[in-house]
């Protein structure tokens, strides 16, 4: 079944955010820019219709044997029709304090522009 119009995903990406950042799989994503630890920009192959799109995302923890690692999309820096800049943050302590930017090995993002 194919979806068109506002029911279709405008872009999506599965990426590795560690070391040299790489795109594992994608649709309508031309590249990912590594702006520093846990700070990335997704660049779209074709611009989205407007900058009021909806974004869904998730980041895996890299595996810690002590405390917790919480990884999530923490801060949207820039949302434009041609790119999306965001941060991933985490902590390794059980109290879930002291969040800081972290590189994670699996980040998933989906963009819907209805």
C-alpha positions in Angstrom: 0.0 0.0 0.0 1.4 3.4 -0.9 0.6 6.6 0.9 0.4 10.0 -0.7 -0.1 13.6 0.4 -0.4 14.3 4.1 -0.3 10.6 5.0 3.1 10.0 3.5 6.4 10.3 5.3 8.3 13.2 3.7 11.8 11.9 4.8 13.3 9.4 7.2 16.8 8.3 8.3 18.5 5.6 10.3 22.0 6.8 11.1 25.1 6.0 13.2 26.1 9.1 15.2 29.5 7.8 16.4 32.9 8.4 14.9 32.4 9.4 11.3 28.7 9.9 11.1 27.0 7.6 8.5 23.6 7.1 7.0 22.5 3.5 7.2 19.2 3.8 5.4 17.2 6.8 4.3 14.5 8.4 2.2 14.9 12.0 1.0 18.0 12.6 3.1 21.1 13.8 1.2 23.6 13.9 4.1 24.1 14.3 7.9 26.4 17.0 9.3 28.2 16.3 12.5 28.3 19.6 14.4 30.0 18.2 17.5 29.2 15.6 20.2 25.5 14.8 20.0 24.8 17.7 17.7 23.6 16.8 14.1 22.0 18.3 11.1 19.9 16.3 8.7 20.0 17.7 5.2 17.0 16.9 2.9 17.5 15.8 -0.8 14.3 17.7 -1.7 13.0 20.6 0.4 9.9 20.0 2.5 6.8 22.0 1.7 7.0 24.1 4.8 8.9 24.3 8.1 5.9 23.2 10.3 6.5 19.5 9.8 6.2 16.9 12.5 9.2 15.0 13.6 9.4 11.6 15.4 12.7 10.2 16.6 14.5 7.9 18.9 18.1 7.2 19.9 19.5 4.0 21.3 21.8 4.0 24.3 25.3 2.8 23.6 25.3 0.2 26.4 26.4 1.1 29.8 27.0 -1.3 32.7 26.7 1.4 35.4 23.7 3.6 36.0 21.5 4.6 33.2 22.0 6.0 29.8 19.0 8.1 28.6 19.2 9.2 25.0 16.5 11.2 23.4 16.2 14.1 21.0 16.8 16.9 23.5 16.9 20.2 21.7 15.7 21.4 18.3 18.2 24.0 17.2 16.9 24.7 13.7 13.9 23.4 11.7 13.9 24.6 8.1 12.5 23.2 4.8 16.0 22.1 3.8 17.4 20.8 7.1 16.8 19.8 10.7 19.4 20.4 13.4 19.0 18.6 16.7 20.9 17.3 19.8 20.9 13.9 21.5 21.6 14.0 25.3 22.2 11.4 27.9 23.4 10.5 31.4 25.1 7.5 33.0 23.9 8.0 36.6 20.9 6.4 38.2 19.5 9.7 39.4 19.1 10.9 35.8 20.9 14.2 36.4 23.7 15.9 34.5 22.4 15.5 31.0 25.0 16.3 28.3 25.3 15.8 24.6 26.3 12.2 23.6 27.1 10.4 20.4 24.9 7.3 19.9 25.2 4.5 17.4 21.6 4.4 16.3 19.4 7.4 15.7 16.1 7.2 13.9 14.1 10.2 12.6 10.9 10.5 10.6 9.5 13.7 9.1 5.9 14.3 8.1 4.9 17.4 6.2 1.1 17.5 5.6 
